[in-house]
Amino acid sequence: MPRMTMTAARRELPEAVNKLVYGNGEPIVLSRRGKDLAAIVPIEDLQLIEELKDRMLSEKAKRALKEKGRIPWGKIKKDLGL
């Protein structure tokens, strides 16, 4: 996976995005002082990540609703001072 420093990204971002979109579509990792911070990814990859996150949260919510020992809504509101 290609890497790019934040300094280089400031100078070369348009070219990097073009290479990503019109080239091989491989994500580019952005780093600062040798530490990976973020990645530039094709929009299709981001959409897939968001869809997977939504599915995981939905499954987690379904499991939580099936658990016993739920906390009554009134108690939650009282605890939060609502």
Stockholm file with secondary structure:
# STOCKHOLM 1.0

chainA/1-82         MPRMTMTAARRELPEAVNKLVYGNGEPIVLSRRGKDLAAIVPIEDLQLIEELKDRMLSEKAKRALKEKGRIPWGKIKKDLGL
#=GR chainA/1-82 SS CCEEEHHHHHHHHHHHHHHHHHSCCCCEEEEETTEEEEEECCHHHHHHHHHHHHHHHHHHHHHHHHCSSCCCHHHHHHHHTC
#=GC SS_cons        CCEEEHHHHHHHHHHHHHHHHHSCCCCEEEEETTEEEEEECCHHHHHHHHHHHHHHHHHHHHHHHHCSSCCCHHHHHHHHTC
//
